[in-house]
Amino acid sequence: MKRYKNRAQTTVELALAMIGVVILFLGCINTFVWLNRVMAARQKLYDESRAKAASVPSSKTPDERQVNESWLPKLNTLE
């Protein structure tokens, strides 16, 4: 009887380990998808801002701009 208990325990442990691997794998995929969206959006904004960045302002002191990244999508691995 003890031999079958050990087999059952091994099966349960293996099942839990596989579930953990699947959850980690899905989290990695979701992170890469999020990173792809953010990098594409940043690259587009960067490309659009190059003409403005190349122009020289007529004032003697440059204008300071605050960085605001609230437009970026938040990473949500539980989607």
CNS distance restraints for C-alpha pairs under 8 A (distance, minus, plus):
assign (resid   1 and name CA) (resid   5 and name CA) 6.63 0.50 0.50
assign (resid   2 and name CA) (resid   6 and name CA) 6.45 0.50 0.50
assign (resid   3 and name CA) (resid   7 and name CA) 6.54 0.50 0.50
assign (resid   4 and name CA) (resid   8 and name CA) 6.21 0.50 0.50
assign (resid   5 and name CA) (resid   9 and name CA) 6.17 0.50 0.50
assign (resid   6 and name CA) (resid  10 and name CA) 6.15 0.50 0.50
assign (resid   7 and name CA) (resid  11 and name CA) 6.17 0.50 0.50
assign (resid   8 and name CA) (resid  12 and name CA) 6.21 0.50 0.50
assign (resid   9 and name CA) (resid  13 and name CA) 6.13 0.50 0.50
assign (resid  10 and name CA) (resid  14 and name CA) 6.03 0.50 0.50
assign (resid  11 and name CA) (resid  15 and name CA) 6.09 0.50 0.50
assign (resid  12 and name CA) (resid  16 and name CA) 6.18 0.50 0.50
assign (resid  13 and name CA) (resid  17 and name CA) 6.09 0.50 0.50
assign (resid  14 and name CA) (resid  18 and name CA) 6.13 0.50 0.50
assign (resid  15 and name CA) (resid  19 and name CA) 6.21 0.50 0.50
assign (resid  16 and name CA) (resid  20 and name CA) 6.21 0.50 0.50
assign (resid  17 and name CA) (resid  21 and name CA) 6.25 0.50 0.50
assign (resid  18 and name CA) (resid  22 and name CA) 6.19 0.50 0.50
assign (resid  19 and name CA) (resid  23 and name CA) 6.22 0.50 0.50
assign (resid  20 and name CA) (resid  24 and name CA) 6.20 0.50 0.50
assign (resid  21 and name CA) (resid  25 and name CA) 6.04 0.50 0.50
assign (resid  22 and name CA) (resid  26 and name CA) 6.13 0.50 0.50
assign (resid  23 and name CA) (resid  27 and name CA) 6.16 0.50 0.50
assign (resid  24 and name CA) (resid  28 and name CA) 6.21 0.50 0.50
assign (resid  25 and name CA) (resid  29 and name CA) 6.30 0.50 0.50
assign (resid  26 and name CA) (resid  30 and name CA) 6.12 0.50 0.50
assign (resid  27 and name CA) (resid  31 and name CA) 6.11 0.50 0.50
assign (resid  27 and name CA) (resid  77 and name CA) 5.62 0.50 0.50
assign (resid  27 and name CA) (resid  78 and name CA) 7.81 0.50 0.50
assign (resid  28 and name CA) (resid  32 and name CA) 6.25 0.50 0.50
assign (resid  29 and name CA) (resid  33 and name CA) 6.21 0.50 0.50
assign (resid  30 and name CA) (resid  34 and name CA) 6.15 0.50 0.50
assign (resid  30 and name CA) (resid  76 and name CA) 7.97 0.50 0.50
assign (resid  30 and name CA) (resid  77 and name CA) 5.93 0.50 0.50
assign (resid  31 and name CA) (resid  35 and name CA) 6.08 0.50 0.50
assign (resid  31 and name CA) (resid  75 and name CA) 7.12 0.50 0.50
assign (resid  31 and name CA) (resid  77 and name CA) 6.84 0.50 0.50
assign (resid  32 and name CA) (resid  36 and name CA) 6.06 0.50 0.50
assign (resid  33 and name CA) (resid  37 and name CA) 6.37 0.50 0.50
assign (resid  34 and name CA) (resid  38 and name CA) 6.23 0.50 0.50
assign (resid  34 and name CA) (resid  73 and name CA) 7.76 0.50 0.50
assign (resid  34 and name CA) (resid  75 and name CA) 6.36 0.50 0.50
assign (resid  35 and name CA) (resid  39 and name CA) 5.97 0.50 0.50
assign (resid  36 and name CA) (resid  40 and name CA) 6.07 0.50 0.50
assign (resid  37 and name CA) (resid  41 and name CA) 6.21 0.50 0.50
assign (resid  38 and name CA) (resid  42 and name CA) 6.10 0.50 0.50
assign (resid  38 and name CA) (resid  72 and name CA) 6.48 0.50 0.50
assign (resid  38 and name CA) (resid  73 and name CA) 7.02 0.50 0.50
assign (resid  39 and name CA) (resid  43 and name CA) 5.99 0.50 0.50
assign (resid  40 and name CA) (resid  44 and name CA) 6.22 0.50 0.50
assign (resid  41 and name CA) (resid  45 and name CA) 6.32 0.50 0.50
assign (resid  42 and name CA) (resid  46 and name CA) 5.97 0.50 0.50
assign (resid  43 and name CA) (resid  47 and name CA) 6.06 0.50 0.50
assign (resid  44 and name CA) (resid  48 and name CA) 6.23 0.50 0.50
assign (resid  45 and name CA) (resid  49 and name CA) 6.12 0.50 0.50
assign (resid  46 and name CA) (resid  50 and name CA) 6.46 0.50 0.50
assign (resid  49 and name CA) (resid  53 and name CA) 6.11 0.50 0.50
assign (resid  50 and name CA) (resid  54 and name CA) 6.11 0.50 0.50
assign (resid  51 and name CA) (resid  55 and name CA) 6.58 0.50 0.50
assign (resid  57 and name CA) (resid  62 and name CA) 7.15 0.50 0.50
